[in-house]
Amino acid sequence: MLLLLWLWAALPAVNVTGRPTAHKNECPPFNNGTITVDSYQLYPENADFDQNQCLLYFGSLFNASVVVYDPYKAETVVLIEFPGVTRSKTYHVGGVAWDPYTNLISILIDSAVPHETLDHQISGDDYILRYDPATQELVWFLNITEVSQGLYGGQQDVEHDSRGHVYVLGTYPGSILRVEPDGSAIKPWYLPEVIDHRVAGLTGFAATGDILLASDAENNTASGGQIYRFDMAADKGTPVLVPKTPDTIITSLDAIYLPPKYGGTVLLVSEHERGVSVLRSKDGKWESAEYLGRVPNDPSLDAGALVTAPVEIAGSLYMVEEWFSDPIVNGTVAGNRTEFPLVDITSEVEKLLAA
């Protein structure tokens, strides 16, 4: 089913609050192993599993759309497109996340320019949207650029807290914005002391309770990136380093993920060509972490495969694979690929946890 969401005709909603919404459904266990999503030009930058409707949401990066996939039926059930945005070359859709407190979906539409220029130029508009999968309607949307004023950008990820706030992560140089629960306003929550868009900073979000974890590429230095902790109950965000033991270098950072099956104690960190690193905080406070090891990317995949995100589907853990280097098909904005594997890493992660 094709669903068109017209941003320009939507009005901010005031009737959606941050009050928790209980899951209405219990998703059946998913034990299908490695699967292949058949979706022309999907090129997924991020993915999240809606534990209420048992559907997988992909941010289709280059086409700037959202693909809603039923892993149990192995088929796409909804394709969400945005007139004036989708297949425009100007925009990407990367960050997409299910909100466990409201059962709404948060979607980031971001300018392609910062990601496609060597010095990460900040140009064009970025938007944060709230979508209701039950009614298939747009709840509200906000223009992020009206707040950032073109000083910082590269929006990539989104998270939520129990009070209804939505958090938006930007990479250049590393920013966090917070949206009011009713979608009425968006404000800077964390900004670095020096605003320099040429610097690559935050890359991914993961939340548990009032703890917000963020990966920082540290401008891709040889010493690797780090994980920082923020307190979402605070009025402003203050990064606190999460030291890891051993202090193994993690590089080529992208999305991070706290699999629901581990209750906020295990963090999966995507590292593009290297695979997924596994960190653990046994008490779930993330004041420090154990570095348990890395699940390498699947060497049998086509050349150029990069891990952009980890995701859990009803108990099974996966690496989301992307091919940024595929040649663009003439007359389109993406490559010619149709098959996109989700590589099952459940057993490898379990072995690292048991060691």
C-alpha positions in Angstrom: 0.0 0.0 0.0 1.3 3.5 -0.9 0.6 6.2 1.7 1.3 9.8 0.8 1.8 12.2 3.7 1.6 15.9 2.8 3.8 17.8 5.2 2.7 21.2 4.1 -0.9 20.6 4.7 -0.5 19.2 8.2 -1.1 21.2 11.4 0.7 20.6 14.7 -1.4 18.4 17.0 -2.1 19.2 20.6 -3.9 16.1 21.6 -1.0 13.6 21.8 0.7 13.6 25.2 3.5 11.7 26.8 1.3 9.4 28.9 2.4 5.8 28.5 0.4 3.6 26.2 0.4 -0.1 27.1 1.4 -2.5 24.3 -1.8 -3.9 22.8 -0.1 -6.9 21.2 2.4 -9.6 22.0 4.6 -10.2 19.0 5.2 -13.9 18.2 8.9 -14.9 18.6 10.8 -14.4 15.3 13.4 -17.2 14.7 13.8 -17.1 11.0 17.6 -16.5 11.0 19.2 -14.2 8.4 16.5 -12.8 6.1 16.5 -10.8 2.9 14.2 -7.8 2.5 13.0 -7.6 -1.2 12.6 -3.9 -1.7 13.9 -2.0 -4.8 16.2 0.9 -3.8 15.6 0.4 0.0 19.1 1.4 1.1 18.2 1.4 4.8 20.0 3.9 7.0 18.1 2.9 10.2 15.4 0.5 11.3 13.1 0.0 14.3 10.6 -2.7 15.2 7.1 -1.6 16.3 6.4 -4.0 19.2 2.7 -3.1 19.1 1.9 -3.8 15.5 4.8 -6.2 15.0 6.1 -4.4 11.9 9.6 -3.2 11.0 10.1 0.4 9.9 13.0 1.3 7.6 14.3 4.7 6.8 14.9 4.5 3.0 17.8 6.8 2.8 18.2 8.0 -0.8 14.6 7.7 -1.8 13.6 9.7 1.3 10.7 7.5 2.2 9.7 5.0 4.9 9.2 1.3 4.1 7.0 -0.6 6.6 7.8 -4.4 6.4 6.1 -7.4 7.9 8.9 -9.8 8.8 6.4 -12.6 9.5 4.9 -12.4 6.0 8.1 -11.3 4.4 6.5 -8.5 2.5 6.2 -4.7 2.5 2.8 -3.6 3.8 3.1 0.2 3.6 5.3 2.6 1.6 5.2 6.1 3.1 6.1 8.8 0.7 6.3 12.6 1.2 5.3 14.6 -1.9 8.0 17.2 -2.7 10.5 15.2 -0.6 10.6 11.6 -1.8 13.0 10.9 -4.7 13.9 14.6 -4.8 17.8 14.2 -4.4 17.5 17.1 -1.8 16.4 15.0 1.1 17.2 11.8 3.0 15.2 9.8 5.5 17.4 8.1 8.0 16.2 8.2 11.6 13.0 6.3 12.2 11.9 5.0 15.7 8.9 3.5 17.4 7.9 5.3 20.6 7.1 2.7 23.3 5.3 5.3 25.4 2.7 6.4 22.7 3.0 3.8 20.0 3.7 6.6 17.5 6.5 6.6 15.0 9.1 9.4 14.8 10.6 10.1 11.4 13.5 12.4 10.4 13.6 14.0 7.0 17.0 15.6 6.7 18.9 17.6 4.1 21.2 15.4 2.0 23.9 18.2 1.8 25.7 17.7 5.1 26.2 14.0 4.4 27.3 14.4 0.8 29.8 17.3 1.1 33.4 16.8 2.3 33.1 19.7 4.8 29.6 18.8 5.8 28.0 22.0 4.6 24.8 22.9 6.5 22.2 23.7 3.8 18.5 22.9 3.3 15.7 22.1 5.6 15.3 19.3 8.2 12.0 18.0 9.6 10.9 15.9 12.5 7.5 14.1 12.1 5.2 12.1 14.3 3.2 9.4 12.5 0.3 7.4 14.0 0.4 3.9 12.5 -3.1 3.0 13.8 -4.8 5.8 11.8 -2.0 6.1 9.2 -2.0 9.9 9.7 0.6 12.6 10.3 0.2 13.9 13.9 2.5 16.8 13.6 5.8 18.0 12.0 8.3 20.6 12.8 11.0 22.4 10.8 14.3 21.8 12.6 16.2 24.4 10.6 14.1 27.2 12.1 15.9 26.3 15.4 19.4 25.4 14.1 19.5 28.5 11.9 21.8 26.6 9.5 24.6 26.4 12.1 24.5 22.7 12.7 22.8 19.7 11.2 23.1 16.2 9.8 20.1 14.9 11.6 20.4 11.1 12.0 18.6 9.6 14.9 15.6 10.0 17.3 14.7 8.8 20.8 11.9 9.3 23.3 11.3 9.7 27.1 8.4 8.7 29.3 7.3 12.4 29.6 6.5 12.5 25.9 9.6 14.4 24.7 11.2 13.5 21.3 15.0 13.9 21.0 16.7 14.6 17.7 20.4 13.9 17.1 22.5 15.8 14.7 26.0 14.7 13.7 27.7 17.9 12.5 29.2 18.8 14.9 27.0 16.9 17.4 23.7 18.3 18.7 20.6 17.2 20.5 17.2 19.0 20.2 14.2 18.2 22.3 10.6 18.5 21.1 7.7 19.2 23.5 5.2 16.3 23.9 2.5 18.1 22.0 4.8 19.0 19.1 4.4 22.7 19.9 8.1 23.6 20.1 11.6 22.3 19.5 14.6 23.6 21.4 18.3 22.9 21.7 18.9 20.5 24.6 22.6 19.9 24.1 25.1 21.8 21.9 28.9 21.5 22.0 30.9 24.5 23.2 32.3 25.1 19.7 29.9 24.9 16.7 31.9 23.7 13.8 30.0 21.8 11.1 33.2 20.3 9.7 33.5 18.1 12.8 31.8 14.7 12.9 30.3 14.2 16.4 27.2 12.2 17.6 26.0 9.4 15.4 23.4 7.3 17.2 20.9 7.2 20.2 19.6 4.6 22.5 17.4 5.1 25.6 16.5 3.2 28.7 14.4 4.9 31.4 15.8 8.4 31.8 19.2 7.4 30.5 20.0 8.5 27.0 23.1 7.0 25.4 24.8 8.6 22.4 27.8 7.5 20.3 30.3 10.1 19.4 32.6 9.6 16.4 35.1 12.1 18.0 35.7 13.5 14.5 36.9 10.0 13.3 40.2 10.3 15.1 42.6 7.3 15.2 41.7 6.8 18.9 38.2 5.9 17.9 34.8 7.0 19.2 33.1 7.0 22.6 29.8 6.4 24.3 28.3 9.2 26.4 25.4 9.2 28.9 22.8 11.9 29.3 20.0 12.4 31.9 16.7 13.0 30.1 15.1 14.2 33.3 17.3 17.3 33.2 16.4 20.6 31.6 19.6 20.5 29.6 21.8 17.7 28.3 25.2 17.2 29.8 27.4 14.5 28.3 29.1 12.1 30.7 31.7 9.7 29.3 30.9 5.9 29.7 34.3 4.4 30.2 34.7 0.9 28.9 36.9 -2.0 30.0 38.9 -3.0 28.1 39.2 0.4 26.3 39.0 -1.2 22.9 38.9 1.2 19.9 35.5 1.5 18.2 35.4 3.3 14.9 33.2 4.0 11.9 30.4 4.6 14.2 26.8 4.8 13.1 23.6 3.8 15.0 23.6 2.2 18.5 20.8 0.1 20.0 19.6 -1.3 23.3 17.9 -4.6 22.5 14.6 -4.8 24.5 15.3 -8.5 25.4 18.1 -7.4 27.7 16.3 -4.7 29.6 18.7 -1.9 28.9 21.8 -3.7 30.0 23.4 -4.5 26.5 24.4 -2.0 23.9 25.0 -2.8 20.3 27.2 -0.4 18.4 27.4 -0.5 14.6 30.8 0.0 13.0 30.1 0.0 9.3 32.6 -2.5 7.7 33.8 -3.9 11.0 30.4 -5.2 12.3 28.7 -4.7 15.7 30.5 -4.2 19.0 28.8 -5.4 22.2 28.9 -3.5 25.4 27.3 -4.4 28.7 26.3 -2.5 31.9 25.2 -5.2 34.3 23.2 -2.8 36.5 21.8 -0.9 33.6 23.1 2.5 34.9 25.7 2.9 32.2 28.2 4.6 34.6 30.7 2.3 33.0 30.6 -0.6 30.5 32.3 -3.9 29.7 33.5 -4.2 26.2 32.6 -7.9 25.4 33.8 -8.1 21.8 32.7 -7.5 18.2 30.5 -9.5 15.9 32.2 -9.1 12.5 30.3 -8.2 9.4 29.3 -11.1 7.1 32.2 -11.7 4.7 29.9 -13.5 2.2 28.0 -10.3 1.4 28.6 -8.3 -1.7 31.6 -6.0 -1.6 30.9 -2.6 0.0 28.4 -3.9 2.6 28.3 -1.6 5.7 26.4 -2.1 8.9 24.3 1.0 9.5 22.2 -0.2 12.5 21.4 -3.1 14.8 17.8 -4.0 15.4 15.8 -6.7 17.4 12.8 -8.4 15.9 10.9 -10.2 18.6 13.9 -11.8 20.3 16.3 -12.1 17.3 19.1 -9.6 16.7 20.1 -8.3 13.3 22.7 -6.2 11.5 21.1 -3.8 8.9 23.2 -3.7 5.8 23.7 -0.8 3.4 25.6 -0.2 0.2 26.5 3.5 -0.1 28.8 3.0 -3.1 26.2 1.5 -5.5 26.1 3.5 -8.8 23.0 5.6 -9.1 20.4 4.5 -11.7 19.9 7.2 -14.3 16.7 9.1 -13.7 16.6 8.0 -10.0 18.3 9.0 -6.8 19.5 5.5 -5.7 21.2 2.3 -6.9 19.9 -0.7 -8.6 19.8 -3.1 -5.6 16.7 -4.9 -4.6 17.8 -7.5 -2.0 18.9 -6.2 1.4 19.9 -8.8 4.0 19.3 -8.5 7.7 22.1 -10.6 9.1 21.1 -12.7 12.2 23.7 -12.1 15.0 21.7 -13.5 17.9 23.9 -16.5 18.7 27.1 -14.5 18.3 25.9 -11.9 20.8 24.7 -14.6 23.2 28.2 -16.2 23.1 29.9 -12.9 24.0 27.4 -12.4 26.9 28.1 -15.9 28.2 31.9 -15.7 28.0 
